[in-house]
Amino acid sequence: MNGIVRLKHIVDYQKVCYYSVVLDLDDEPTETAQSLFENFVIKQTIDNPEKLNHILSWLADIGDKYGAQDNYFRDEQYQGEAVGLPPYGMERPPVYTEDGETASNNLRLYGHRLNPHVVILFNGAIKTEVTAQQCPNVKTHFLLANQLTNIIDQAFQENDIRWIDEDTDIDYEDNLILYY
């Protein structure tokens, strides 16, 4: 799949700014285009609302309490710098529960942790196999996330995306187009 990547601001918390990307197949930006993360939320609200709420709770806690520290994300790197949520350790609050018992949440959300203050969120799904590469549900999201991290890192190197406010946020032209 080839096309255009556009950054989209999602939400600012006290310690973390979250962004996502919109994948366009043409050169004309659309203001109402949904990002990968927004598509993830819409789908999982229907398919897995409790698992989604657990991940959204982690995003809020990371954003307001902890900052985007490495230990709050799963290492999901494969020829890129992707990370995943929820973090390792099902006993870490906020916990996910099924039938009143603490359980492992197999819903994965992939992203790119740029630093402790900025995270770009992508998409994900229910992981049913040991590795993401083996799972028919998450493999595409996992591979795309790793590909997008490389594109975003290259945009930083080319100064198309820049750090601002002492590296607590990013700046880019509204019409920034990145190709994948």
C-alpha positions in Angstrom: 0.0 0.0 0.0 1.4 3.4 -1.0 0.0 6.8 -0.3 0.3 10.0 1.6 0.7 10.4 5.4 -0.5 13.5 7.2 -0.1 14.2 10.9 -3.2 15.0 12.9 -3.3 16.3 16.5 -5.5 14.2 18.7 -5.3 15.5 22.3 -3.0 17.2 24.8 -2.7 16.0 28.3 -0.7 17.6 31.1 2.5 15.6 30.2 1.9 14.2 26.8 0.7 15.4 23.4 -0.8 12.7 21.3 -0.9 12.8 17.5 -2.0 10.3 14.8 -1.7 10.0 11.1 -4.2 10.2 8.3 -3.5 8.0 5.3 -4.7 9.6 2.1 -4.7 8.2 -1.3 -4.7 11.5 -3.1 -2.9 14.9 -2.7 -6.0 16.8 -1.5 -6.2 17.1 2.3 -9.6 16.6 3.9 -10.3 18.3 7.2 -12.6 15.6 8.3 -10.4 12.6 7.4 -10.1 10.2 10.2 -6.7 9.2 11.6 -5.6 5.6 12.1 -6.2 6.1 15.9 -9.7 7.5 15.4 -10.5 4.5 13.2 -9.1 2.2 15.9 -11.4 3.8 18.5 -14.5 3.6 16.3 -13.9 -0.1 15.5 -13.0 -1.2 19.0 -15.9 0.8 20.6 -18.1 -1.6 18.8 -16.0 -4.8 18.9 -14.1 -4.6 22.2 -15.3 -1.7 24.4 -13.9 -2.9 27.7 -10.5 -3.6 26.2 -10.5 -0.3 24.5 -11.4 1.5 27.7 -8.5 -0.1 29.4 -6.1 1.2 26.7 -7.7 4.6 26.8 -7.2 4.7 30.5 -3.5 3.9 30.0 -3.3 6.8 27.5 -4.9 9.2 30.0 -2.7 8.0 32.9 0.4 8.3 30.7 -0.7 11.7 29.5 -1.6 13.1 32.9 0.5 11.3 35.5 3.6 9.6 34.1 4.7 11.0 30.8 5.5 8.7 27.9 8.3 6.8 29.6 9.6 3.6 27.9 8.4 1.3 30.7 4.7 2.2 29.9 5.0 0.8 26.3 5.6 -2.6 24.8 8.6 -2.9 22.5 7.1 -3.7 19.1 10.0 -2.9 16.9 10.5 -4.6 13.6 12.6 -2.6 11.2 11.2 0.5 12.9 10.6 2.0 16.3 7.0 1.0 17.0 5.7 0.6 20.5 2.4 -0.9 21.8 -0.2 -0.6 24.5 -1.2 -1.8 27.0 2.2 -2.1 28.7 3.6 -5.4 30.1 2.3 -6.5 33.5 -1.4 -7.1 33.9 -1.2 -6.2 37.6 -0.2 -2.6 36.9 -3.1 -0.2 37.4 -5.2 0.5 35.5 -5.9 -3.2 35.3 -8.1 -5.0 32.8 -10.6 -7.4 34.3 -12.8 -10.1 32.9 -15.5 -11.9 35.0 -14.3 -9.9 38.0 -10.7 -11.2 37.7 -7.5 -9.3 36.6 -6.8 -10.5 33.1 -4.4 -9.9 30.2 -5.7 -7.5 27.6 -4.8 -8.8 24.1 -6.0 -5.7 22.3 -3.0 -3.9 20.9 -2.6 -0.3 19.9 0.6 0.6 18.1 2.3 3.9 18.1 5.6 5.8 18.0 7.0 7.2 21.2 9.0 10.2 20.1 10.1 11.2 23.6 8.5 11.4 27.1 6.2 14.2 25.9 5.0 13.3 22.4 3.5 10.0 21.1 2.0 9.3 17.6 -0.8 6.8 17.8 -1.6 4.4 14.9 -4.0 1.4 14.8 -4.2 -2.1 16.2 -6.4 -5.1 16.8 -6.8 -8.2 19.0 -3.5 -10.2 19.1 -4.2 -13.9 18.9 -0.7 -15.3 18.3 2.6 -15.2 20.2 4.2 -12.7 17.8 2.6 -9.9 15.9 4.1 -11.2 12.6 2.2 -14.4 13.1 -1.2 -12.9 14.0 -3.6 -12.3 11.1 -5.4 -9.6 13.1 -2.4 -7.3 14.0 0.2 -8.1 11.4 -0.8 -5.4 9.0 -1.1 -2.8 11.8 2.2 -3.8 13.3 4.1 -3.7 10.0 2.5 -0.4 9.0 3.3 1.1 12.4 7.0 0.2 12.0 7.0 1.6 8.5 5.4 4.9 9.6 7.9 5.3 12.4 10.7 5.3 9.8 8.9 7.9 7.7 8.3 10.1 10.7 11.9 9.8 11.8 13.0 10.7 8.3 10.8 13.8 8.4 12.6 14.9 11.6 15.9 14.4 10.0 14.8 16.6 7.0 13.4 19.2 9.4 9.8 18.7 8.1 8.8 18.0 11.7 10.5 20.1 14.3 10.7 20.1 18.1 9.3 23.1 19.9 8.8 24.2 23.5 11.9 22.5 24.8 11.0 19.2 23.0 7.6 19.0 24.7 5.7 19.3 21.4 6.2 19.2 17.6 5.6 21.6 14.8 5.0 20.9 11.1 3.3 22.7 8.2 -0.4 22.0 8.0 0.1 20.8 4.4 3.0 18.5 5.3 2.9 15.5 3.0 4.9 12.4 3.8 4.9 9.4 1.4 4.9 5.7 2.3 
